[in-house]
Amino acid sequence: LTYDYETCTLLVDMPSAIHEAPFDCLKLDLGLSIRALPYDRDVVFPMIHMNSSLTVKSKTVTPDICITITPATGPTKVRFVPFLGESAFTEEKLHAIRKLKKTIASHPEIKVVTLALIRKAQPYSKPEKGSLASTTFHKDVTPIELDSFITQRFPPCTSITIAGHNWCHISHVEIFVWVRGDDELAIDIDNEDAEHMARGTLLPEIDMGAVGVMLNRGVQKIRDSLVTYSKQLNPDIDTTKLEEASATFTARWKDYNIAVNNGADITAWNRYMAWHHAVIEDALKASKANLASVAPTTATSSAAVPVVSDSSKPSITPARPKRKRLSTSLPPVRKAKQS
């Protein structure tokens, strides 16, 4: 979701289940790492957000995941953003990179950036009219539930084909992590050397060793951000315990793999639901249009038509004589008896 104040343009890219899947797991693991740090809860308040807006010059962008640090008390004057993440499913990698760079330029305090790149083996298209999928599901007035639509576990990186139609097909999932160097004023995501960037895969195989190491460094950077921001809010605070605390990141990568596979199933079902809704809506509109076109003809055919005689003149029905009404306020007149 991106809003451009200069052009008054709202760009909407609705997140799908698979689009959110990697970061759903990452949010849980990062949350555990941050909660374990001994920061002063009454001074700083770190929070992990999913799809929360950030201001970038004249625009508002909505990253898929970010971490903010705000004051625990008093007005929320400043938001410190040490962590940023984007997931690219319907968009290209270069577009996601450009979006990340613009956000970094407006928030140079960012120290960790992650990118989830979900590759499609083939683009999705809705079933064509007359296809097996269309004829199979079009007859259902109400859409079928998930457990009736997905009846088997499709192998990873294979097409989720139901009724002869591909509803979702993921080829592989890559994860990139960048960590800002100690001597850098801003994180450089063009730098892909092993010291600053790590790459891993969740599909087709789990290979996340380097990513785990880099995220561990990233949590240490988040700890440093908590120290810095705590001192900004309270110059007299003692952060020695926080500075010396062990900051670690732990993940069970198979959970991420499961989340991605489940996300593909849900994405396939949601696409079916959206297609089915559109088909039913079109059918209802067509039905209403047919009724509207038939209605005037019916009304004309049922209207009263004057009877025409052989002389082609309307026949006049003699008026019935009016009956004399008697007053109800007086007794009826009695007839005189004859002697």
C-alpha positions in Angstrom: 0.0 0.0 0.0 1.6 3.3 -1.1 0.0 6.8 -1.2 1.6 9.6 -3.2 0.5 13.0 -1.8 1.8 14.8 -4.8 -0.2 12.9 -7.4 -3.0 11.9 -5.0 -2.5 8.3 -6.1 -3.1 5.2 -4.0 -1.3 2.0 -5.1 -2.8 -1.1 -3.6 -1.2 -4.5 -3.7 -3.3 -6.8 -1.6 -1.2 -9.2 0.4 -1.8 -12.9 -0.2 -1.3 -15.7 2.4 2.0 -16.8 0.8 3.1 -13.2 0.6 2.8 -12.9 4.4 4.0 -16.4 5.3 7.8 -15.9 5.8 7.3 -12.8 8.0 4.6 -14.3 10.1 7.3 -16.7 11.4 10.0 -14.0 11.5 7.8 -11.8 13.7 7.4 -14.5 16.3 11.2 -15.3 16.4 12.2 -11.6 16.5 9.7 -11.0 19.2 11.3 -13.7 21.4 14.7 -12.3 20.9 13.7 -8.7 21.7 11.7 -9.7 24.8 14.7 -11.4 26.2 16.7 -8.2 26.2 16.9 -6.4 29.6 15.8 -2.9 28.3 13.9 -0.6 30.6 10.2 -1.2 29.8 9.3 2.2 31.4 11.6 4.1 29.1 11.4 2.5 25.6 8.7 0.5 23.8 9.8 -1.7 20.9 7.1 -3.1 18.7 7.0 -5.4 15.6 4.5 -4.2 13.0 3.0 -6.0 10.1 1.8 -3.6 7.3 2.2 -0.5 9.3 2.6 2.9 7.5 5.9 4.8 7.4 6.3 8.3 5.9 8.8 8.6 3.0 9.0 12.2 1.9 5.7 13.0 0.3 4.5 9.4 0.3 3.2 6.9 2.8 4.6 3.4 2.4 3.5 0.2 4.1 6.4 -2.2 4.6 5.4 -5.8 5.2 7.3 -5.9 8.5 9.2 -3.3 10.6 10.3 -2.7 14.1 9.7 0.7 15.8 11.0 2.0 19.1 8.9 4.7 20.8 8.9 6.3 24.2 7.1 4.2 26.8 5.6 7.3 28.5 4.7 10.7 27.3 3.8 11.7 23.7 5.0 9.6 20.9 7.1 12.3 19.2 9.6 10.2 17.4 9.6 6.7 16.0 13.0 5.0 15.8 13.0 2.3 13.0 15.9 -0.1 13.4 14.4 -3.0 11.2 12.7 -3.1 7.9 11.4 -6.0 5.7 9.6 -6.4 2.3 8.1 -9.5 0.7 8.0 -9.6 -3.1 5.4 -12.0 -4.6 3.5 -10.1 -7.3 6.2 -7.5 -7.7 9.7 -7.8 -9.2 12.9 -7.8 -7.1 14.1 -4.5 -8.5 10.8 -2.8 -7.6 11.1 -4.1 -4.0 14.7 -2.9 -3.8 13.8 0.6 -5.0 11.0 0.7 -2.4 13.4 -0.3 0.3 16.0 2.3 -0.7 13.4 5.1 -0.6 12.4 4.0 2.9 16.0 3.8 4.0 16.7 7.3 2.7 13.9 8.7 4.9 14.9 6.5 7.9 18.7 6.3 8.0 18.6 4.8 11.5 17.5 1.4 9.9 20.2 -1.1 10.7 18.7 -4.4 9.4 16.8 -5.0 6.2 15.3 -8.3 5.0 13.7 -9.2 1.7 11.6 -12.3 1.0 11.6 -13.1 -2.7 8.8 -15.6 -3.7 9.2 -16.7 -7.3 6.3 -17.9 -9.4 6.9 -20.8 -11.8 4.1 -19.4 -13.9 1.8 -16.4 -13.6 -1.8 -17.0 -12.4 -4.8 -16.5 -14.6 -8.4 -17.1 -13.8 -10.2 -20.1 -15.4 -11.4 -19.5 -18.9 -15.1 -19.8 -19.7 -15.9 -23.3 -20.8 -12.8 -24.8 -19.2 -12.9 -27.9 -16.9 -12.5 -25.7 -13.8 -15.2 -23.3 -15.0 -17.7 -26.0 -15.7 -16.8 -27.8 -12.5 -17.1 -24.9 -10.1 -19.5 -22.6 -11.9 -22.5 -24.8 -11.0 -22.0 -24.2 -7.3 -24.0 -21.2 -6.1 -22.0 -21.0 -2.9 -18.2 -21.5 -2.9 -16.8 -24.7 -1.5 -14.8 -24.6 1.8 -11.0 -24.9 2.0 -11.1 -28.5 3.2 -13.2 -29.5 0.1 -11.0 -27.5 -2.3 -7.6 -28.6 -1.1 -7.9 -32.3 -0.5 -4.2 -33.3 -0.7 -0.8 -31.9 0.2 0.9 -30.9 -3.0 4.7 -31.4 -3.1 6.7 -28.2 -2.7 7.3 -26.2 -5.8 4.7 -28.0 -7.8 1.5 -26.6 -9.3 -1.6 -26.6 -7.1 -3.8 -28.0 -9.9 -7.4 -28.5 -9.2 -10.0 -29.4 -11.8 -7.3 -29.0 -14.5 -6.4 -25.5 -13.5 -3.3 -24.1 -11.9 -4.3 -22.0 -8.9 -0.8 -21.4 -7.6 2.7 -22.5 -8.5 5.8 -21.4 -6.5 9.2 -22.3 -7.9 11.4 -21.1 -5.0 11.6 -18.8 -2.0 14.7 -16.7 -1.3 15.5 -14.7 1.8 18.0 -11.8 1.8 19.3 -10.0 4.9 21.5 -6.9 5.1 23.1 -5.5 8.3 24.6 -2.0 8.5 28.3 -1.8 9.1 29.7 -0.1 12.2 31.3 2.6 10.0 28.3 3.2 7.7 26.0 6.2 8.0 23.2 4.3 6.3 22.7 0.7 5.4 23.8 -0.1 1.8 21.6 -2.9 0.2 23.7 -2.7 -3.0 26.5 -4.2 -1.0 26.3 -8.0 -1.3 29.5 -9.1 0.2 29.4 -11.8 2.9 30.1 -9.2 5.7 27.0 -7.2 5.0 24.5 -9.5 3.2 23.4 -13.1 3.5 21.2 -15.1 1.2 19.2 -18.3 1.9 16.4 -20.4 0.5 13.3 -21.9 2.1 12.2 -23.6 -1.1 12.8 -26.0 -2.8 15.4 -26.8 -0.1 16.0 -25.2 3.3 19.4 -23.5 3.2 19.2 -20.7 5.8 22.5 -21.1 7.7 24.1 -17.8 6.5 20.7 -16.0 7.0 20.5 -17.2 10.6 24.0 -15.9 11.4 23.2 -12.5 9.8 19.9 -12.2 11.7 21.8 -12.9 14.9 24.0 -9.9 14.1 20.8 -8.0 13.3 19.4 -8.6 16.8 22.6 -7.3 18.2 22.1 -4.1 16.2 18.6 -3.8 17.5 19.9 -4.1 21.0 22.4 -1.3 20.2 19.4 0.8 18.9 17.6 0.2 22.2 20.7 1.5 24.0 20.9 4.6 21.8 17.3 5.5 22.0 17.1 4.9 25.8 19.9 7.4 26.3 18.2 9.9 24.0 15.0 9.7 26.1 16.8 9.6 29.5 20.4 10.8 29.5 20.8 9.6 33.1 19.7 6.0 32.4 22.2 3.2 33.1 22.3 0.9 30.1 25.3 -1.2 31.1 23.2 -4.4 31.7 21.6 -4.0 28.2 24.9 -3.3 26.5 26.5 -6.4 27.9 23.4 -8.6 27.3 23.7 -11.5 24.9 21.5 -10.8 21.9 20.6 -13.9 19.9 18.3 -15.0 17.2 16.9 -18.6 17.1 14.7 -20.0 14.4 13.3 -23.4 13.4 13.5 -23.0 9.6 11.2 -25.9 9.0 8.4 -23.8 10.5 9.0 -21.2 7.8 8.9 -23.9 5.1 5.6 -25.2 6.4 4.2 -21.7 6.5 5.2 -21.1 2.9 3.6 -24.4 1.8 0.4 -23.6 3.8 0.4 -20.1 2.3 0.5 -21.5 -1.2 -2.6 -23.6 -0.4 -4.5 -20.6 1.1 -3.5 -18.4 -1.8 -4.9 -21.0 -4.3 -8.2 -21.2 -2.3 -8.5 -17.4 -2.0 -8.0 -17.1 -5.8 -10.7 -19.6 -6.3 -13.0 -17.7 -3.9 -12.3 -14.4 -5.7 -13.0 -16.0 -9.1 -16.2 -17.7 -7.9 -17.5 -14.5 -6.4 -16.9 -12.6 -9.7 -18.6 -15.4 -11.7 -21.7 -15.3 -9.4 -21.8 -11.5 -9.5 -21.7 -11.5 -13.3 -24.5 -14.1 -13.4 -26.6 -12.0 -11.0 -26.0 -8.9 -13.1 -26.9 -10.7 -16.3 -30.1 -12.1 -14.7 -31.2 -8.6 -13.5 -30.5 -7.2 -17.0 -32.6 -9.9 -18.6 -35.5 -9.3 -16.1 -35.3 -5.5 -16.8 -35.5 -6.1 -20.6 -38.4 -8.5 -20.2 -40.4 -6.4 -17.8 -41.6 -3.6 -20.2 -42.9 -6.2 -22.7 -44.8 -8.0 -20.0 -46.4 -4.8 -18.8 -47.5 -3.8 -22.3 -49.0 -7.2 -23.0 -51.1 -7.2 -19.8 -52.4 -3.6 -20.3 -56.1 -3.0 -21.0 -56.8 -2.8 -24.7 -60.1 -1.3 -25.9 -62.5 -3.6 -27.8 -62.7 -2.7 -31.4 -65.9 -3.4 -33.5 -66.0 -4.3 -37.1 -66.3 -0.6 -38.0 -62.9 -0.1 -36.3 -64.5 2.1 -33.7 -64.3 1.5 -30.0 -67.4 0.0 -28.7 -69.3 2.0 -26.1 -70.7 0.0 -23.2 -74.0 1.6 -22.0 -73.7 3.1 -18.6 -75.7 1.4 -15.9 -78.4 3.6 -14.3 -77.5 4.9 -10.9 -79.5 3.5 -8.1 -81.3 5.9 -5.9 -79.7 6.2 -2.6 -82.0 6.5 0.5 -81.1 8.7 3.4 -79.9 6.6 6.3 -81.0 9.3 8.8 -84.7 8.9 8.1 -86.9 5.8 8.3 -87.8 4.3 4.9 -91.1 5.6 3.4 -93.9 3.1 3.9 -96.4 2.4 1.1 -100.0 3.2 1.9 -102.2 0.2 2.3 -105.1 -0.1 -0.1 -108.5 -0.4 1.4 
